[in-house]
Amino acid sequence: MHMTSREVPITSSELANLWMTYQEKTMLLRILEHFIEHADVEAKQLLQMHYDSTIKAVDLITEIFKEEGAAIPIGFTANDLNKGVPKLFDFLYDIMYLHMMTKVEMSLFSLFCGISYREDINNLFINLTAESQAMNNQVTQYLLKKGVLVRPPFVSMPKEVHFVQENQYRNGFGLFGEKRSLNTIEVSLIHHAIETNLAGMQLMIGFAQVAENKAVQEYLVKGMKLSKKIEADLGEFLRHSYIEPPATHAGKATASKVAPFSDKLMMYNTSLLTSFGLGTNALGGAFSLRNDLPTKMSLLAKDIYTFAQEGGKIMIKNGWMEEPPQMEDRNKLTK
């Protein structure tokens, strides 16, 4: 007899995917609530659209947890948001943040599609992937129209096909020879990493201004400096090929010292972006054919990983790290 989707129990990976999505989506709701409170009419429409679809996703996941008899995660609630406080970010940062977070969501949900097996859950992640892709496109076009998003550099179109003839192509270090110019794959990945880091750096600046816990504030200042270092180090590769790195005049933190968000939420958001940064970094290193780039990427990855570990310790110490669902402890159960 063929079992319907809902009659099949959910697997450990599906439970993990739903749990992680619940954490990310409930955090996003709180951030969007602060942005919506201060947004202009045009930006508010985009923010509200993503807010409404995020509410639906959270409700759907809650329903699945209830059906399966699983505890509903706490995630992020009204307790993690202070309403009626001055805005923490200025001039289009709300949409720049959404641009950055929809990139994270696209990566996350397409990964979850590949490791979900039950049809209804797979469909949920297919829909969430499509939603984040559509929203990313909308905010990209919006920011381009406003003149605050920098396109990657244009390039002359190739007139013929070439194959790599010698190992020198991979040699980025040549003692006497000039380094070869970057290829389009390398430029693309560097541009993406810098663009994301610029938005992340402004987030760290704003968060550091308003954090209540001293250790959290010091940690966020470290994050701000790390973002700047990544942007500067990767920017050097572009400048060497006479390409200007992306920069924007928009989306700065305001002078507000009043926290719209809990320290717990700010630490989680930082942790999520740090994990995404590690993934982007690994991808950039893996696809580069010039061996000085992966070397630089691996050094930066070490810094990012150390930063992530330190953040985890702060979250645990303050009781902010919600524990993912555990597998059964067979050693305990068989005693």
C-alpha positions as CSV (number, residue, x, y, z in Angstrom):
1,M,0.0,0.0,0.0
2,H,1.4,3.4,-1.0
3,M,1.7,5.8,2.0
4,T,0.7,9.4,1.6
5,S,3.4,12.0,2.4
6,R,2.0,12.9,5.8
7,E,1.9,9.2,6.9
8,V,5.7,8.9,6.5
9,P,7.5,10.1,9.6
10,I,10.0,12.9,9.1
11,T,13.7,11.9,9.1
12,S,16.5,13.4,11.2
13,S,17.7,15.6,8.3
14,E,14.2,16.9,7.6
15,L,13.8,17.7,11.3
16,A,17.1,19.5,11.3
17,N,16.2,21.5,8.1
18,L,12.9,22.6,9.5
19,W,14.4,23.5,12.9
20,M,17.2,25.6,11.2
21,T,14.6,27.3,9.0
22,Y,12.4,28.1,12.0
23,Q,15.4,29.8,13.7
24,E,16.3,31.8,10.6
25,K,12.8,32.8,9.7
26,T,11.7,33.9,13.2
27,M,14.9,36.0,13.5
28,L,14.1,37.6,10.1
29,L,10.6,38.5,11.3
30,R,12.0,40.5,14.2
31,I,14.5,42.4,12.0
32,L,11.9,43.1,9.3
33,E,9.5,44.4,12.0
34,H,12.1,47.0,13.0
35,F,12.7,47.9,9.3
36,I,9.0,48.1,8.4
37,E,8.4,50.5,11.4
38,H,10.9,53.0,9.8
39,A,10.7,52.3,6.0
40,D,9.5,54.7,3.3
41,V,6.4,53.6,1.3
42,E,8.4,52.0,-1.6
43,A,10.8,50.0,0.6
44,K,7.9,49.0,3.0
45,Q,6.1,47.2,0.1
46,L,9.1,44.9,-0.5
47,L,9.8,44.4,3.2
48,Q,6.1,43.6,3.9
49,M,6.0,41.1,1.0
50,H,8.9,39.1,2.4
51,Y,7.5,39.5,5.9
52,D,4.1,38.0,4.9
53,S,5.8,35.0,3.1
54,T,8.0,34.5,6.1
55,I,5.0,34.4,8.5
56,K,3.4,31.7,6.2
57,A,6.6,29.6,6.3
58,V,6.8,29.8,10.1
59,D,3.2,28.8,10.4
60,L,3.6,25.8,8.0
61,I,6.7,24.6,9.9
62,T,4.9,25.0,13.3
63,E,2.0,22.9,11.9
64,I,4.4,20.1,10.8
65,F,6.1,20.1,14.2
66,K,2.6,19.8,15.9
67,E,1.6,17.0,13.6
68,E,4.8,15.1,14.4
69,G,4.4,15.7,18.1
70,A,7.7,17.6,18.2
71,A,8.4,20.5,20.6
72,I,8.0,23.9,18.9
73,P,11.4,25.7,19.0
74,I,11.6,29.0,20.7
75,G,13.5,30.8,18.0
76,F,13.0,34.6,18.2
77,T,9.9,36.2,19.6
78,A,8.5,39.6,20.5
79,N,11.0,39.5,23.5
80,D,13.9,39.9,21.0
81,L,12.5,43.2,19.6
82,N,12.2,46.6,21.1
83,K,9.5,48.6,19.3
84,G,9.3,52.3,19.1
85,V,13.1,52.9,19.3
86,P,15.0,55.1,16.7
87,K,16.1,53.4,13.5
88,L,19.5,51.7,13.7
89,F,20.3,51.9,10.0
90,D,19.9,54.6,7.4
91,F,19.2,55.2,3.7
92,L,18.3,51.9,2.0
93,Y,20.1,49.6,4.4
94,D,16.8,47.7,5.0
95,I,16.7,46.6,1.4
96,M,20.5,46.0,1.3
97,Y,20.1,43.7,4.3
98,L,17.3,41.9,2.5
99,H,19.5,41.6,-0.5
100,M,22.2,39.9,1.7
101,M,19.8,37.7,3.6
102,T,18.0,36.4,0.4
103,K,21.4,35.3,-0.8
104,V,21.8,33.3,2.5
105,E,18.3,31.9,2.1
106,M,18.8,30.8,-1.5
107,S,21.9,28.9,-0.5
108,L,20.3,27.4,2.6
109,F,17.0,26.3,1.1
110,S,18.4,24.8,-2.1
111,L,20.7,22.8,0.2
112,F,17.7,21.7,2.3
113,C,15.9,20.6,-0.9
114,G,18.7,18.2,-1.7
115,I,18.6,16.6,1.8
116,S,14.8,16.4,2.3
117,Y,13.0,13.3,1.2
118,R,9.3,13.5,2.2
119,E,7.3,15.1,-0.6
120,D,5.5,17.8,1.4
121,I,8.8,18.9,3.1
122,N,10.7,18.9,-0.2
123,N,7.9,21.0,-1.8
124,L,8.2,23.4,1.1
125,F,11.9,24.0,0.4
126,I,11.4,24.1,-3.3
127,N,8.8,26.9,-2.7
128,L,11.1,28.7,-0.2
129,T,14.0,28.5,-2.6
130,A,11.8,30.0,-5.4
131,E,10.5,32.7,-3.1
132,S,14.0,33.8,-1.9
133,Q,15.2,33.8,-5.6
134,A,12.3,36.0,-6.7
135,M,12.7,38.4,-3.7
136,N,16.5,38.6,-4.3
137,N,15.8,39.6,-7.9
138,Q,13.3,42.2,-6.8
139,V,15.6,43.8,-4.3
140,T,18.6,43.6,-6.7
141,Q,16.6,45.6,-9.4
142,Y,15.4,48.0,-6.7
143,L,18.9,48.7,-5.5
144,L,20.3,49.1,-9.0
145,K,17.5,51.5,-9.8
146,K,18.5,53.5,-6.7
147,G,22.1,53.5,-7.9
148,V,23.5,52.0,-4.7
149,L,24.3,48.5,-5.9
150,V,27.5,48.2,-7.9
151,R,27.4,45.7,-10.8
152,P,30.4,43.4,-11.3
153,P,32.8,44.8,-14.0
154,F,31.9,44.5,-17.6
155,V,34.3,42.5,-19.8
156,S,35.2,42.2,-23.5
157,M,33.5,39.2,-25.0
158,P,35.8,36.3,-26.0
159,K,36.2,35.9,-29.8
160,E,37.7,32.4,-29.6
161,V,38.1,29.4,-27.3
162,H,41.4,28.7,-25.5
163,F,42.7,25.8,-23.5
164,V,45.3,26.3,-20.6
165,Q,48.7,25.3,-22.1
166,E,51.0,25.6,-19.1
167,N,51.1,25.4,-15.3
168,Q,52.1,29.0,-15.1
169,Y,48.4,29.7,-15.5
170,R,47.9,28.5,-12.0
171,N,50.9,30.3,-10.6
172,G,49.8,33.4,-9.0
173,F,53.1,33.9,-7.2
174,G,55.6,34.3,-10.1
175,L,58.8,35.8,-8.6
176,F,59.8,37.6,-11.8
177,G,56.8,37.2,-14.1
178,E,53.8,39.4,-13.6
179,K,50.7,37.7,-12.1
180,R,48.2,36.8,-14.8
181,S,45.0,38.9,-14.8
182,L,42.0,37.3,-13.0
183,N,39.6,35.3,-15.0
184,T,35.8,36.0,-14.9
185,I,35.1,33.2,-12.5
186,E,37.6,34.6,-10.0
187,V,36.3,38.1,-10.3
188,S,32.8,37.0,-9.9
189,L,33.5,35.2,-6.6
190,I,35.6,38.0,-5.2
191,H,33.0,40.6,-6.1
192,H,30.3,38.5,-4.4
193,A,32.4,38.1,-1.2
194,I,33.2,41.8,-1.0
195,E,29.6,42.9,-1.6
196,T,28.3,40.6,1.2
197,N,31.1,41.7,3.5
198,L,30.3,45.4,3.0
199,A,26.7,44.8,4.1
200,G,27.9,42.6,6.9
201,M,30.3,45.2,8.1
202,Q,27.6,47.8,8.5
203,L,25.5,45.3,10.4
204,M,28.3,44.7,12.8
205,I,28.9,48.4,13.3
206,G,25.2,49.0,14.1
207,F,25.0,45.9,16.4
208,A,28.2,46.9,18.2
209,Q,26.8,50.4,18.9
210,V,23.7,49.1,20.7
211,A,24.9,45.8,22.3
212,E,24.2,45.7,26.1
213,N,26.6,42.9,27.1
214,K,30.2,44.1,27.1
215,A,31.6,40.7,25.7
216,V,29.0,40.9,22.9
217,Q,30.0,44.5,22.0
218,E,33.7,43.6,21.9
219,Y,32.9,40.5,19.8
220,L,30.9,42.6,17.3
221,V,33.7,45.1,17.0
222,K,36.0,42.2,16.1
223,G,33.5,41.2,13.5
224,M,33.5,44.7,12.1
225,K,37.3,44.6,11.8
226,L,37.3,41.1,10.3
227,S,34.8,42.2,7.6
228,K,37.0,45.2,6.8
229,K,40.1,43.0,6.6
230,I,38.4,40.5,4.2
231,E,37.2,43.4,2.0
232,A,40.7,45.0,1.9
233,D,42.5,41.7,1.3
234,L,40.2,40.6,-1.5
235,G,40.0,44.1,-3.0
236,E,43.8,43.9,-3.5
237,F,43.3,41.1,-6.0
238,L,40.9,43.2,-8.0
239,R,43.1,46.3,-7.9
240,H,46.1,44.3,-9.2
241,S,44.0,43.6,-12.3
242,Y,43.0,47.3,-12.5
243,I,39.5,46.6,-11.3
244,E,37.9,48.8,-8.6
245,P,36.3,46.8,-5.8
246,P,32.6,47.4,-5.2
247,A,31.7,50.1,-2.7
248,T,28.5,52.0,-1.8
249,H,27.6,55.3,-0.3
250,A,24.3,53.9,1.1
251,G,23.2,51.9,4.1
252,K,25.2,53.1,7.0
253,A,24.4,52.6,10.7
254,T,22.8,55.7,12.3
255,A,24.2,57.3,15.5
256,S,21.5,55.5,17.6
257,K,22.7,53.8,20.8
258,V,19.3,52.2,21.6
259,A,19.0,48.5,20.8
260,P,16.1,47.5,18.6
261,F,17.2,43.8,19.0
262,S,18.2,41.5,21.9
263,D,21.9,40.6,22.2
264,K,20.8,37.0,21.6
265,L,19.3,37.9,18.2
266,M,22.3,40.0,17.1
267,M,24.7,37.1,18.1
268,Y,22.6,34.6,16.1
269,N,22.4,36.8,13.0
270,T,26.2,37.3,13.2
271,S,26.7,33.5,13.6
272,L,24.5,32.8,10.6
273,L,26.4,35.3,8.4
274,T,29.7,33.9,9.6
275,S,28.7,30.4,8.6
276,F,27.6,31.7,5.2
277,G,31.0,33.5,4.9
278,L,32.9,30.3,5.5
279,G,30.9,28.6,2.7
280,T,31.4,31.4,0.3
281,N,35.1,31.4,1.1
282,A,35.5,27.7,0.5
283,L,33.6,28.1,-2.9
284,G,35.9,31.0,-3.9
285,G,39.0,28.9,-3.1
286,A,37.7,25.8,-4.8
287,F,36.8,27.5,-8.1
288,S,40.0,29.6,-8.4
289,L,42.6,28.6,-10.9
290,R,45.2,31.0,-9.6
291,N,46.9,29.5,-6.6
292,D,47.6,32.6,-4.6
293,L,43.8,33.2,-4.3
294,P,42.9,29.9,-2.5
295,T,46.0,30.5,-0.2
296,K,44.6,33.9,0.8
297,M,41.0,32.4,1.1
298,S,42.3,29.6,3.4
299,L,44.0,32.2,5.7
300,L,40.8,34.3,5.8
301,A,38.8,31.1,6.5
302,K,40.9,30.4,9.5
303,D,40.2,33.9,10.9
304,I,36.4,33.4,10.1
305,Y,36.4,30.0,11.8
306,T,38.1,31.3,15.0
307,F,35.6,34.2,15.1
308,A,32.7,31.7,14.7
309,Q,34.1,29.6,17.6
310,E,34.4,32.6,19.9
311,G,30.8,33.6,19.1
312,G,29.6,30.1,20.0
313,K,31.2,30.3,23.4
314,I,29.6,33.7,24.1
315,M,26.2,32.4,23.1
316,I,26.5,29.2,25.3
317,K,27.8,31.2,28.3
318,N,24.7,33.5,28.1
319,G,22.2,30.7,27.5
320,W,21.3,32.0,24.0
321,M,22.2,28.9,21.9
322,E,19.1,26.8,21.5
323,E,20.0,23.2,21.1
324,P,19.1,21.4,17.9
325,P,17.0,18.2,18.3
326,Q,19.2,15.3,19.4
327,M,19.4,11.7,18.2
328,E,18.5,9.1,20.8
329,D,21.4,8.4,23.2
330,R,21.6,4.6,22.9
331,N,24.3,4.4,25.6
332,K,21.9,6.0,28.1
333,L,18.9,4.1,26.9
334,T,20.6,0.7,27.2
335,K,21.9,1.2,30.8
